Amino acid sequence: MRIEDAYQAERRATEAARLLRDRIVNGGDSGRVKTDVDRLELCALDLQRCVEAVQDAAAVSENPQQFSADIQRLKECSSQFLKKTLIVHDSGVSPTVQQIEELLNVLSSS
């Protein structure tokens, strides 16, 4: 089901954020950090795409309320994660550990 795709996208976003955080903590070179920031943005966009697909599928299902709480949580998480990711990505400077921790908190608190 599409809800599983959204959960997997959420896990990939978490892993991308952890990888970026670890790279920054360990003093990774700027080229690798930039690649990791790009990966983070792609994961955020993929998460949003998956959540929208779940919403679309739920709207036409026989029981649209079945996953409504999960969908709402994923929708809020996706929105906040994408917003914070775009700030990191579009800033043009290497992100800080604090910024990445905030991203991880968005994913873990939802």
Backbone as a printed PyTorch tensor [residue, N CA C, xyz], in Angstrom:
tensor([[[  0.8330,  -1.1850,   0.0000],
         [  0.0000,   0.0000,   0.0000],
         [  0.8770,   1.2480,   0.0000]],

        [[  0.3170,   2.3260,  -0.3990],
         [  1.0680,   3.5780,  -0.5070],
         [  1.5360,   4.1120,   0.8440]],

        [[  0.8330,   3.7700,   1.9040],
         [  1.2530,   4.2420,   3.2260],
         [  2.6320,   3.6820,   3.5660]],

        [[  2.9040,   2.4600,   3.1510],
         [  4.2340,   1.8660,   3.3750],
         [  5.3060,   2.6180,   2.5930]],

        [[  4.9780,   3.0590,   1.3850],
         [  5.9220,   3.8730,   0.6070],
         [  6.2570,   5.1630,   1.3500]],

        [[  5.2550,   5.7570,   1.9700],
         [  5.4850,   6.9960,   2.7210],
         [  6.3570,   6.7400,   3.9440]],

        [[  6.1040,   5.6210,   4.6360],
         [  6.9480,   5.2740,   5.7800],
         [  8.3980,   5.0400,   5.3460]],

        [[  8.5730,   4.3750,   4.2170],
         [  9.9290,   4.1410,   3.7020],
         [ 10.5950,   5.4580,   3.3260]],

        [[  9.8510,   6.3660,   2.7230],
         [ 10.4010,   7.6800,   2.3750],
         [ 10.8080,   8.4410,   3.6310]],

        [[ 10.0190,   8.2970,   4.6850],
         [ 10.3560,   8.9390,   5.9590],
         [ 11.6500,   8.3540,   6.5240]],

        [[ 11.8060,   7.0410,   6.4350],
         [ 13.0470,   6.4050,   6.9040],
         [ 14.2500,   6.8540,   6.0630]],

        [[ 14.0700,   6.9620,   4.7480],
         [ 15.1730,   7.4250,   3.8910],
         [ 15.5560,   8.8670,   4.2310]],

        [[ 14.5770,   9.7040,   4.5200],
         [ 14.8600,  11.0880,   4.9000],
         [ 15.6290,  11.1400,   6.2170]],

        [[ 15.2260,  10.3050,   7.1560],
         [ 15.9350,  10.2360,   8.4340],
         [ 17.3720,   9.7950,   8.2240]],

        [[ 17.5650,   8.7760,   7.4150],
         [ 18.9180,   8.2740,   7.1540],
         [ 19.7750,   9.3290,   6.4510]],

        [[ 19.1920,  10.0490,   5.5080],
         [ 19.9350,  11.1060,   4.8110],
         [ 20.3520,  12.2070,   5.7820]],

        [[ 19.4700,  12.5670,   6.6960],
         [ 19.7990,  13.6020,   7.6800],
         [ 20.8950,  13.1210,   8.6290]],

        [[ 20.8020,  11.8640,   9.0480],
         [ 21.8490,  11.3210,   9.9330],
         [ 23.1990,  11.2580,   9.2290]],

        [[ 23.1910,  10.8400,   7.9830],
         [ 24.4290,  10.7780,   7.2030],
         [ 25.0620,  12.1620,   7.0870]],

        [[ 24.2430,  13.1590,   6.7960],
         [ 24.7460,  14.5270,   6.6800],
         [ 25.2890,  15.0180,   8.0200]],

        [[ 24.5500,  14.7750,   9.0840],
         [ 25.0140,  15.1890,  10.4180],
         [ 26.3620,  14.5450,  10.7430]],

        [[ 26.4800,  13.2430,  10.5020],
         [ 27.7300,  12.5410,  10.7930],
         [ 28.8730,  13.0730,   9.9400]],

        [[ 28.5830,  13.3950,   8.6880],
         [ 29.6140,  13.9310,   7.7970],
         [ 30.1050,  15.2720,   8.3260]],

        [[ 29.1950,  16.1200,   8.7910],
         [ 29.5810,  17.4260,   9.3190],
         [ 30.3850,  17.2560,  10.6060]],

        [[ 29.9140,  16.4000,  11.5050],
         [ 30.5970,  16.1680,  12.7800],
         [ 32.0110,  15.6550,  12.5520]],

        [[ 32.1700,  14.7890,  11.5570],
         [ 33.4780,  14.1940,  11.2840],
         [ 34.3440,  15.0380,  10.3540]],

        [[ 33.9110,  16.2560,  10.0460],
         [ 34.7220,  17.1680,   9.2460],
         [ 34.8280,  16.7740,   7.7890]],

        [[ 33.7230,  16.3130,   7.2140],
         [ 33.7280,  15.9250,   5.8050],
         [ 34.0360,  17.1020,   4.9020]],

        [[ 34.6220,  16.8020,   3.7350],
         [ 34.9560,  17.8890,   2.8150],
         [ 33.6810,  18.4980,   2.2340]],

        [[ 33.8050,  19.7230,   1.7690],
         [ 32.6340,  20.4960,   1.3420],
         [ 31.9130,  19.8590,   0.1530]],

        [[ 32.6370,  19.1780,  -0.7240],
         [ 32.0050,  18.5230,  -1.8640],
         [ 31.0600,  17.4150,  -1.4250]],

        [[ 31.5120,  16.6320,  -0.4730],
         [ 30.6540,  15.5370,   0.0310],
         [ 29.4750,  16.0920,   0.8230]],

        [[ 29.7070,  17.1480,   1.5910],
         [ 28.6140,  17.7590,   2.3450],
         [ 27.5670,  18.2930,   1.3780]],

        [[ 28.0010,  18.9390,   0.2910],
         [ 27.0500,  19.4600,  -0.6980],
         [ 26.2440,  18.3270,  -1.3180]],

        [[ 26.8930,  17.2180,  -1.6210],
         [ 26.1850,  16.0580,  -2.1630],
         [ 25.1630,  15.5350,  -1.1660]],

        [[ 25.5410,  15.4930,   0.1020],
         [ 24.6180,  15.0300,   1.1330],
         [ 23.4410,  15.9920,   1.3100]],

        [[ 23.6830,  17.2910,   1.1700],
         [ 22.5980,  18.2760,   1.2460],
         [ 21.6390,  18.0760,   0.0740]],

        [[ 22.1860,  17.8220,  -1.1090],
         [ 21.3370,  17.5450,  -2.2750],
         [ 20.5040,  16.2780,  -2.0500]],

        [[ 21.1290,  15.2550,  -1.4930],
         [ 20.4150,  14.0080,  -1.1970],
         [ 19.2820,  14.2660,  -0.2040]],

        [[ 19.5590,  15.0950,   0.7900],
         [ 18.5570,  15.4400,   1.7890],
         [ 17.3560,  16.1250,   1.1290]],

        [[ 17.6290,  17.0410,   0.2240],
         [ 16.5300,  17.7260,  -0.4720],
         [ 15.7060,  16.7350,  -1.2940]],

        [[ 16.3690,  15.8370,  -2.0000],
         [ 15.6450,  14.8340,  -2.7840],
         [ 14.7870,  13.9420,  -1.8960]],

        [[ 15.3000,  13.5720,  -0.7490],
         [ 14.5210,  12.7530,   0.1860],
         [ 13.3110,  13.5240,   0.7090]],

        [[ 13.4830,  14.8010,   0.9820],
         [ 12.3620,  15.6210,   1.4560],
         [ 11.2830,  15.7340,   0.3860]],

        [[ 11.6980,  15.9290,  -0.8530],
         [ 10.7340,  16.0090,  -1.9540],
         [ 10.0490,  14.6680,  -2.1820]],

        [[ 10.7970,  13.5800,  -2.0590],
         [ 10.2170,  12.2560,  -2.2220],
         [  9.2110,  11.9690,  -1.1170]],

        [[  9.5260,  12.3660,   0.0990],
         [  8.5940,  12.1800,   1.2080],
         [  7.2950,  12.9320,   0.9330]],

        [[  7.4230,  14.1500,   0.4760],
         [  6.2230,  14.9320,   0.1700],
         [  5.4110,  14.2590,  -0.9440]],

        [[  6.0720,  13.7700,  -1.9760],
         [  5.3970,  13.0930,  -3.0830],
         [  4.6510,  11.8600,  -2.5810]],

        [[  5.3020,  11.0840,  -1.7410],
         [  4.6740,   9.8650,  -1.2080],
         [  3.4600,  10.1910,  -0.3400]],

        [[  3.5590,  11.2280,   0.4620],
         [  2.4360,  11.6240,   1.3100],
         [  1.2610,  12.0740,   0.4460]],

        [[  1.5480,  12.8210,  -0.5960],
         [  0.4720,  13.2520,  -1.4950],
         [ -0.1650,  12.0540,  -2.1950]],

        [[  0.6290,  11.0610,  -2.5490],
         [  0.0830,   9.8530,  -3.1780],
         [ -0.8210,   9.0930,  -2.2070]],

        [[ -0.4380,   9.0520,  -0.9390],
         [ -1.2600,   8.3920,   0.0820],
         [ -2.5850,   9.1400,   0.2280]],

        [[ -2.5210,  10.4490,   0.2650],
         [ -3.7440,  11.2370,   0.3840],
         [ -4.6730,  10.9750,  -0.7980]],

        [[ -4.1160,  10.9540,  -1.9980],
         [ -4.9190,  10.7040,  -3.2010],
         [ -5.5600,   9.3160,  -3.1570]],

        [[ -4.7920,   8.3270,  -2.7550],
         [ -5.3110,   6.9550,  -2.6860],
         [ -6.3830,   6.8310,  -1.6080]],

        [[ -6.1800,   7.4840,  -0.4900],
         [ -7.1600,   7.4050,   0.6000],
         [ -8.4800,   8.0580,   0.1960]],

        [[ -8.4110,   9.1020,  -0.5840],
         [ -9.6180,   9.8240,  -0.9790],
         [-10.5680,   8.9650,  -1.8110]],

        [[-10.0270,   8.0090,  -2.5470],
         [-10.8740,   7.1770,  -3.4070],
         [-11.0210,   5.7490,  -2.8750]],

        [[-10.5230,   5.4930,  -1.6880],
         [-10.6200,   4.1440,  -1.1270],
         [-11.9960,   3.9100,  -0.4990]],

        [[-12.2800,   2.6670,  -0.2150],
         [-13.5500,   2.3110,   0.4080],
         [-13.6480,   2.8220,   1.8380]],

        [[-12.5170,   2.9340,   2.5060],
         [-12.4940,   3.3930,   3.8880],
         [-11.4790,   4.5340,   4.0160]],

        [[-11.8520,   5.7520,   3.6010],
         [-10.8810,   6.8590,   3.5840],
         [-10.3640,   7.2650,   4.9550]],

        [[-11.0510,   6.8930,   6.0250],
         [-10.6220,   7.2700,   7.3760],
         [ -9.6390,   6.2830,   7.9900]],

        [[ -9.3880,   5.1670,   7.2930],
         [ -8.5700,   4.0930,   7.8560],
         [ -7.1960,   4.5790,   8.3180]],

        [[ -6.5650,   5.3990,   7.5380],
         [ -5.2130,   5.8670,   7.8640],
         [ -5.1700,   7.3800,   8.0830]],

        [[ -6.2830,   7.9830,   8.4240],
         [ -6.3320,   9.4450,   8.4910],
         [ -5.3460,  10.0290,   9.5070]],

        [[ -5.1890,   9.4040,  10.6650],
         [ -4.2440,   9.9250,  11.6630],
         [ -2.8070,   9.8160,  11.1600]],

        [[ -2.4690,   8.6810,  10.5470],
         [ -1.1230,   8.5050,   9.9930],
         [ -0.8620,   9.4890,   8.8600]],

        [[ -1.8540,   9.6640,   8.0120],
         [ -1.7020,  10.5850,   6.8800],
         [ -1.4970,  12.0080,   7.3810]],

        [[ -2.2660,  12.4190,   8.3740],
         [ -2.1160,  13.7660,   8.9220],
         [ -0.7340,  13.9550,   9.5350]],

        [[ -0.2480,  12.9680,  10.2700],
         [  1.0830,  13.0490,  10.8730],
         [  2.1490,  13.1510,   9.7980]],

        [[  2.0360,  12.2970,   8.7790],
         [  3.0150,  12.3150,   7.6880],
         [  2.9650,  13.6340,   6.9160]],

        [[  1.7730,  14.1530,   6.7280],
         [  1.6170,  15.4230,   6.0060],
         [  2.3070,  16.5580,   6.7530]],

        [[  2.0760,  16.6490,   8.0580],
         [  2.7110,  17.6950,   8.8640],
         [  4.2220,  17.5240,   8.9030]],

        [[  4.6610,  16.2860,   9.0790],
         [  6.0930,  15.9850,   9.1070],
         [  6.7430,  16.3680,   7.7790]],

        [[  6.1310,  15.9520,   6.6960],
         [  6.6630,  16.2220,   5.3630],
         [  6.7820,  17.7210,   5.1010]],

        [[  5.7560,  18.4450,   5.4650],
         [  5.7440,  19.8900,   5.2390],
         [  6.8540,  20.5910,   6.0160]],

        [[  6.9690,  20.2760,   7.2980],
         [  8.0060,  20.8980,   8.1300],
         [  9.4060,  20.4890,   7.6720]],

        [[  9.5500,  19.2050,   7.3480],
         [ 10.8620,  18.7050,   6.9320],
         [ 11.3030,  19.3750,   5.6350]],

        [[ 10.3870,  19.4850,   4.6780],
         [ 10.7390,  20.1190,   3.4080],
         [ 11.0940,  21.5880,   3.6180]],

        [[ 10.3280,  22.2830,   4.4290],
         [ 10.5930,  23.6990,   4.6820],
         [ 11.9840,  23.8970,   5.2830]],

        [[ 12.3140,  23.1010,   6.2920],
         [ 13.6270,  23.2220,   6.9340],
         [ 14.7600,  22.7640,   6.0080]],

        [[ 14.4860,  21.7520,   5.1990],
         [ 15.4990,  21.2680,   4.2600],
         [ 15.8180,  22.3260,   3.2120]],

        [[ 14.8010,  22.9980,   2.7020],
         [ 15.0340,  24.0360,   1.6950],
         [ 15.8270,  25.1960,   2.2650]],

        [[ 15.6310,  25.5060,   3.5330],
         [ 16.4420,  26.5540,   4.1680],
         [ 17.9090,  26.1320,   4.1770]],

        [[ 18.1550,  24.8810,   4.5510],
         [ 19.5330,  24.3590,   4.5680],
         [ 20.0990,  24.3340,   3.1580]],

        [[ 19.3230,  23.8390,   2.2090],
         [ 19.8100,  23.6690,   0.8360],
         [ 20.0580,  25.0040,   0.1460]],

        [[ 19.1420,  25.9550,   0.3220],
         [ 19.2160,  27.2080,  -0.4230],
         [ 20.0920,  28.2730,   0.2220]],

        [[ 20.6220,  27.9780,   1.4060],
         [ 21.4190,  28.9900,   2.0940],
         [ 22.7700,  29.2230,   1.4150]],

        [[ 23.2590,  28.2180,   0.7070],
         [ 24.5390,  28.3670,   0.0190],
         [ 25.7440,  28.1540,   0.9110]],

        [[ 25.5220,  27.8910,   2.1840],
         [ 26.6260,  27.6140,   3.0970],
         [ 26.4320,  26.2300,   3.6870]],

        [[ 27.5070,  25.6830,   4.1970],
         [ 27.4320,  24.3580,   4.7940],
         [ 26.5240,  24.3940,   6.0170]],

        [[ 25.6320,  23.4300,   6.1500],
         [ 24.7200,  23.4260,   7.2890],
         [ 25.4540,  23.1510,   8.5880]],

        [[ 24.8240,  23.5330,   9.6760],
         [ 25.3830,  23.2710,  10.9900],
         [ 24.7790,  21.9870,  11.5500]],

        [[ 25.4340,  21.4430,  12.5400],
         [ 24.9180,  20.2530,  13.2140],
         [ 23.5570,  20.5800,  13.8280]],

        [[ 23.4080,  21.7750,  14.3770],
         [ 22.1400,  22.1640,  14.9870],
         [ 21.0060,  22.1440,  13.9650]],

        [[ 21.2460,  22.6360,  12.7590],
         [ 20.2160,  22.6140,  11.7250],
         [ 19.7920,  21.1760,  11.3940]],

        [[ 20.7550,  20.2990,  11.3220],
         [ 20.4420,  18.9060,  10.9840],
         [ 19.7340,  18.2320,  12.1580]],

        [[ 20.1260,  18.5510,  13.3710],
         [ 19.4280,  18.0170,  14.5380],
         [ 17.9650,  18.4570,  14.5350]],

        [[ 17.7080,  19.7060,  14.1300],
         [ 16.3310,  20.1860,  14.0330],
         [ 15.5450,  19.3770,  13.0110]],

        [[ 16.1810,  19.0440,  11.8970],
         [ 15.5250,  18.1960,  10.8910],
         [ 15.2020,  16.8260,  11.4660]],

        [[ 16.1440,  16.2460,  12.1670],
         [ 15.9090,  14.9440,  12.7740],
         [ 14.7970,  15.0110,  13.8140]],

        [[ 14.7270,  16.1220,  14.5500],
         [ 13.6620,  16.2820,  15.5410],
         [ 12.2980,  16.3400,  14.8690]],

        [[ 12.2090,  16.9600,  13.7100],
         [ 10.9380,  17.0120,  12.9670],
         [ 10.4890,  15.5890,  12.6510]],

        [[ 11.4270,  14.7620,  12.2110],
         [ 11.0770,  13.4010,  11.8230],
         [ 10.7590,  12.5300,  13.0220]],

        [[ 11.4700,  12.7300,  14.1270],
         [ 11.2610,  11.8500,  15.2770],
         [ 10.1040,  12.2910,  16.1610]],

        [[  9.7400,  13.5470,  16.0980],
         [  8.6620,  14.0260,  16.9710],
         [  7.2920,  13.8500,  16.3530]],

        [[  7.2550,  13.4930,  15.1020],
         [  5.9410,  13.3630,  14.4570],
         [  5.4150,  11.9540,  14.5630]]])
